[in-house]
Amino acid sequence: YMENASIIRRDLSNFGLTVYGGENAPYVWIKVPESMNSWTFFDHLLLKANVVGTPGSGFGAAGEGYFRLSAFNSRSNVRLAMDRIGEIS
């Protein structure tokens, strides 16, 4: 899963997103674009890329403005998710 996290982190960074984590845990946090809150970003990824993650606000007020993706999936699904996010970035 850590290699999946590395792929997610690298690709999201290459798409111009600010990312945290994914180095010592299988979760990658994304700073959502300024024009969105964490739930708006959830809807954006779901509707445009068919990718699901966790809005940061689900972790409390301090999580607002962030979004979490998990690396707990198959390599092929991780690559597919990154391809889909890349298409909308």
ChimeraX attribute file (.defattr): number of C-alpha atoms within 10 A of each C-alpha:
attribute: neighborCount
match mode: 1-to-1
recipient: residues
	/A:1	16
	/A:2	15
	/A:3	13
	/A:4	22
	/A:5	25
	/A:6	19
	/A:7	18
	/A:8	25
	/A:9	25
	/A:10	15
	/A:11	18
	/A:12	20
	/A:13	14
	/A:14	12
	/A:15	14
	/A:16	10
	/A:17	16
	/A:18	15
	/A:19	20
	/A:20	15
	/A:21	15
	/A:22	23
	/A:23	13
	/A:24	10
	/A:25	12
	/A:26	18
	/A:27	22
	/A:28	21
	/A:29	23
	/A:30	23
	/A:31	20
	/A:32	23
	/A:33	14
	/A:34	7
	/A:35	8
	/A:36	14
	/A:37	18
	/A:38	23
	/A:39	19
	/A:40	15
	/A:41	23
	/A:42	20
	/A:43	16
	/A:44	17
	/A:45	18
	/A:46	14
	/A:47	11
	/A:48	12
	/A:49	19
	/A:50	12
	/A:51	19
	/A:52	16
	/A:53	15
	/A:54	17
	/A:55	25
	/A:56	24
	/A:57	16
	/A:58	15
	/A:59	12
	/A:60	9
	/A:61	9
	/A:62	10
	/A:63	16
	/A:64	17
	/A:65	21
	/A:66	25
	/A:67	24
	/A:68	23
	/A:69	19
	/A:70	19
	/A:71	23
	/A:72	14
	/A:73	11
	/A:74	11
	/A:75	15
	/A:76	10
	/A:77	14
	/A:78	19
	/A:79	15
	/A:80	14
	/A:81	18
	/A:82	20
	/A:83	14
	/A:84	16
	/A:85	20
	/A:86	15
	/A:87	11
	/A:88	11
	/A:89	12
